[in-house]
């Protein structure tokens, strides 16, 4: 069991990173699906927080950092459009995450923002095996299991 002082030190470390870098990333591993998310983007850059499923923590942190750096530079990605600027040979898509899921996936961000409302978008990537996205009818069930989609994808996709 984690003590209250350990929890406070963990939270304080993230707050320090947000103050220094504008955001922090948190990875949750163990029980599938594993995921990583940001905290601080909204307060620092008026950019939605981000969450990504199914990538190893270091890869996820790199992807989230690439998106965060564009926000810091004032040239954020258009979250309503696919982008081929993040992963090799594929389009990454962004899906707005409903608030009803925040408590399950974004606890650190919820604690950081308190009562302040903040948006979250999921970064969704296709399967390297067949190019399917998790919502595609022919997507492999194992792929869908590691990358649950929390919101509703744009119907144009």
N, C-alpha and C positions, 0 to 999 in steps of 0.2 A: 504494500500500500504506500502511496506517495503522501508525504507529510504536507501540511499546509505551507510550511516554509519552502519546501521544494517546488510546490506549485507556484508560489509567489516568485521565486527565483526564475523559474521557467518563463512565466509571463513577463517579468521585468526584462529578461534577456530579449524577448521579442519586441518589447516597447523600445528598448535601446536600439535595436537594429532598424526599427521603423524610423526613429529619430535620425539615425545616421545615414540610412540608405533610401528612405522613403517607403519601404515595405519590408516584410519578411515573408518567408515561406514556411509552411508546416507540412510535414508528410506523416500520414497515418498508414502504418503497415501492420501486418499480422493477419487479422481476419480479412479475407477478400470481401469486397474489392479494395485494393490499396489506392490511396489518392493523396494528392497534394493541393494546397491552396495558399492564396496570398492573404495578407492582412496589411492594411495601411495604404493601399493604392488609392482608395476613395478619398481618404483624408488628405493625402499628400498631393495627388494629381487630379482629383475629381474623376477618376477612372474606376469602373466597376472592379470589384475583387474578382479573382479567377479561381477556378477549380479544375483539375484534370485527373482522370482516373486511368489506372492500368499501366502507367509508366513507372519504371524504377525511380526512387526518390531523386537521385542526382540528375537524371534526364528530365524529370518533371520540373525540378527547380530551375534547370537551364532554360527550358521552354517558357516557364512563367517569367523568368528574369528577362528574357528577350522581349516579351510583350511589355513588361514593366518599363524597360529602358526606352522603348518607343513612346510610352506615355510620359516619362520624365523629360524626353527631348521635345515634347509638344507635338509629336507626329504619331498619335496612337493608331492602332489598327481600327478599321471600321468593323465593329462587332456584328453588324447586320450583313456582312459580306464574307464569303470564303476568302482565305488567303493562302498563297503558295509560298509565302516568305518565311515560314517557320520550320517545316519539315521537308525533307528531300522528296521530290516527285509525288507530292500529294497536297490536297487542299485541307486545311484545318478550318473547322467551322465553329461558331460560337452560339451557344444556346443559353438564353436567360434562365436562371435558376429560381424557382418559386421560393418565397420566404418560408413556406411551410417545411422546407427541407433543411433550413439553416441549422437548426438545433442538432440535427443528426450529423452534419458534415462540417460545419464552420464554427465550432465552439470558441476557438481562440479569437476569431474575428468578432463574434457576438460579445465576448467579454470586453474586447478592446473598444468597440463602438458603444457599448451600453445600450441606451434607449435610442440612439441615433440610427436612423434607417440608412441602409447601404445596399447597393445592388451587387449581385454576383452573377457572373457568366461562366458557363462550363466550356472548356476547350475540348472539342471532340475531334478525334483523328480516325482515319480509316484503317482497316486491317491491312497489314503488309502482304498478307497471303492472297486476298481476293479483291482488295480495294473497297470492300463494303463498309458502310457506316453502321453503327449498332442498330439503327432503326430500319435498315434495309431488310426486306422480307427474307432474303437469302443469306443474311449474315449468320456466321457460325455461332451457335449458342454459347460456346466457350468464350468467344470474343465479346459477345453481348454481356456475359456475366462479369467480365473484368472492367467493362466500361458502361455502367448503367447511365442512361440519359435522364437527368433530373427534370428537365423542362421539355417544352414542345419545340422541335426543330422547325425552322422556317419551311413552309410548304413548298417554296420554290426549289428547295434542294431535293 
